[in-house]
Amino acid sequence: MIILQDSKTLATWSQLKLIKNATRKEMKPFWFKSLEATILQDLATRKIKDDFCINADLNRLAISNLQNLLADKRVKD
C-alpha cells in the first residue's frame, strides 16, 4: 500500500522499501516518479490531490509498519 493511513499522504520510495525489508540504495523507478508528478499536490508534504483521495477506511487494511512511519515520518531508524 503506497498511501499512508490518513488517506491523504503518499509514502516515499524509501518508506516503501523499508516496509518490504528491501535495500533502499536503488534509484527511484521512473514509474514512481511519474506517479508522484501526477498525484501529489505538494512534494514536500507528500499530500495527494483531492481528485485522487479515497474515502475508504484504510485502518483495517493497514500494515503495522505504516503506523510507525505515519507517526514518525523518518526514513532511517
N, C-alpha and C positions, 0 to 999 in steps of 0.2 A: 504494500500500500504506500503510495507516494504522497498522499495528503495526510497531514497530521490530524490529531483528534479534534481540533477546533473547527475542522471542515473548511478552513479559510487559508491555510498555510501549506505551501508545498515544501516537502522535505528537500534538503540539499543532496547532491550526489554522494557526498561523503557520509551523510547520515544513512542513506540507503545501503551503502557498502558496509557500514558499521553494523546495521541490523542483520545483514546477511553474513556477518563474520568474514567478509572478504577483504582483501587488501585494498587500501584507498590510494595507492600510488599511481594507479592508471589515470589517464586523462578522462575528462568528462566526455561521454559519447555525443556525437552530433545530434542524434535524435533527442537527447535530453536537453541540449542547448536550444534546440528548436522548440521543444515543449515549453521551456521556460520563457522564451521570447513570445510565445503565443498566449499563454495563460496567466503570466504574472503581471500584476498591476504595478508592483514596485519590487525591484530586485533586492534591495536592502532589507526590506521587511518580509519578503517572500509571500506577500498576500496575493491571493488569487482573485482575478477579476470576477465581478458579480455574475457575469454571464456563465462562468464555469463552476460556481459554487453549488454544492449539493445540500439538501436539507435532511438527508438521511442521518439516522443515529449511528455514528461511527464508533461509539464506545463499545458496542457489542462485537464489532469487527476488528477492534484494535489489537495490535501486537503489543505485548507487555513492554518491549523496549521503546516503543514510541512514547509511552507516558514519560519516561525519563528524558527523552530528547525534547519533548514539548516543554517540560518544566525547566530544564537546564540550558538548552539551546547550544551546548558545547559540542564540538565535533570530537575532540580528544578527551579521553578520561584520565 
